[in-house]
Amino acid sequence: MKSNYNPFLKRLEVEYEFQDGNGKISRKNAAEILAKELNKQVDKIIPVYLEGSFGIKGLKGLFYVYDDVNLAKMHVKKYLWLRMLSKEERKKVYDEMRKKKVEKK
């Protein structure tokens, strides 16, 4: 695990490698595992990417760990938050966004 604190954005940037995780760990599960290791709440951890390689069982990921969720919502793009939701919850959010677009027209 490599970590770097970014004082400008007030977040901890963590690179973490999961052994035997390639194809088995979802973004949400990865955030839960990292939360246990860092003793942080899951909602304050945002997985930016998970990267696996062909022929290797390990899974590398980059995570942003914030102290304040509101600060995280200001800095992190919305699609990264949507990746953490289940398919049903994500579909509800997309439907609401479509309704807002139709109402504006």
Backbone torsions as a table, in degrees:
resi	resn	phi	psi	omega
1	MET	NA	129.8	174.5
2	LYS	-116.2	137.6	178.7
3	SER	-136.2	149.4	-179.9
4	ASN	-143.8	125.6	177.7
5	TYR	-88.5	128.0	178.5
6	ASN	-103.1	101.8	-176.4
7	PRO	-69.7	-26.2	179.5
8	PHE	-65.9	-44.8	-179.9
9	LEU	-96.2	-2.0	178.0
10	LYS	55.0	53.5	178.5
11	ARG	-145.5	157.4	175.0
12	LEU	-101.3	124.9	179.7
13	GLU	-102.4	117.0	-172.4
14	VAL	-117.9	128.4	170.1
15	GLU	-103.2	124.1	-174.4
16	TYR	-130.8	141.2	178.3
17	GLU	-115.4	126.3	178.6
18	PHE	-97.6	124.4	176.9
19	GLN	-76.0	136.5	179.6
20	ASP	53.9	36.4	-176.7
21	GLY	-105.4	-8.8	-174.8
22	ASN	-63.9	118.0	179.7
23	GLY	83.3	-0.8	-176.3
24	LYS	-115.6	-25.2	-173.2
25	ILE	-107.2	129.8	175.9
26	SER	-89.4	171.8	179.4
27	ARG	-62.1	-40.4	-178.6
28	LYS	-67.1	-43.2	177.7
29	ASN	-63.8	-39.3	179.1
30	ALA	-63.0	-41.3	178.6
31	ALA	-65.5	-37.7	178.1
32	GLU	-65.7	-41.0	179.3
33	ILE	-64.3	-44.8	179.9
34	LEU	-66.7	-36.2	178.1
35	ALA	-62.1	-40.3	177.5
36	LYS	-64.5	-40.3	-177.7
37	GLU	-70.1	-38.5	-178.0
38	LEU	-92.6	-4.4	-177.4
39	ASN	57.8	47.9	177.9
40	LYS	-121.8	167.8	175.7
41	GLN	-81.2	147.0	-176.3
42	VAL	-64.4	-35.8	-177.5
43	ASP	-69.4	-12.1	178.1
44	LYS	-94.6	1.1	-179.6
45	ILE	-112.5	123.8	-178.9
46	ILE	-116.3	116.0	175.1
47	PRO	-76.8	122.9	-179.3
48	VAL	-85.6	-47.9	174.8
49	TYR	-153.9	152.5	170.7
50	LEU	-122.9	129.4	-173.4
51	GLU	-129.7	121.3	174.6
52	GLY	-112.1	159.3	179.8
53	SER	-122.6	150.1	179.4
54	PHE	-65.6	129.3	177.3
55	GLY	85.8	-2.6	179.8
56	ILE	-120.6	134.5	-177.1
57	LYS	-82.1	-17.1	-178.0
58	GLY	-72.7	155.5	-179.9
59	LEU	-131.3	123.7	179.2
60	LYS	-102.7	145.1	179.1
61	GLY	-145.9	153.5	174.0
62	LEU	-113.7	131.1	-176.9
63	PHE	-130.1	143.2	172.3
64	TYR	-106.4	127.8	179.9
65	VAL	-116.0	115.4	-179.6
66	TYR	-104.4	154.3	173.5
67	ASP	-85.7	-27.2	-177.3
68	ASP	-125.2	125.8	-178.1
69	VAL	-66.0	-36.7	179.9
70	ASN	-64.6	-37.0	176.0
71	LEU	-66.2	-37.9	177.8
72	ALA	-64.1	-40.2	180.0
73	LYS	-66.8	-27.7	177.3
74	MET	-75.0	-36.5	-173.2
75	HIS	-89.1	-35.2	-171.8
76	VAL	-92.7	137.3	179.4
77	LYS	-66.6	154.4	-173.2
78	LYS	-64.2	-34.1	-177.1
79	TYR	-65.6	-26.5	176.5
80	LEU	-69.8	-34.2	176.3
81	TRP	-69.5	-38.8	-178.0
82	LEU	-66.7	-28.3	178.5
83	ARG	-63.6	-24.8	-178.2
84	MET	-80.8	-14.9	-177.6
85	LEU	-82.8	158.2	173.9
86	SER	-73.6	168.1	-177.3
87	LYS	-61.0	-39.2	-178.9
88	GLU	-67.4	-44.4	179.8
89	GLU	-65.4	-40.0	179.3
90	ARG	-63.1	-40.3	179.7
91	LYS	-64.3	-38.9	177.5
92	LYS	-62.2	-42.3	179.8
93	VAL	-64.0	-44.8	179.0
94	TYR	-63.0	-39.6	177.9
95	ASP	-63.0	-40.9	178.2
96	GLU	-64.5	-39.0	178.6
97	MET	-64.8	-39.7	178.4
98	ARG	-65.2	-40.6	178.9
99	LYS	-62.3	-40.0	179.3
100	LYS	-65.2	-37.6	178.1
101	LYS	-64.7	-42.3	179.9
102	VAL	-65.5	-40.3	-179.6
103	GLU	-65.2	-34.3	-179.9
104	LYS	-67.8	-32.9	-179.6
105	LYS	-77.4	NA	NA
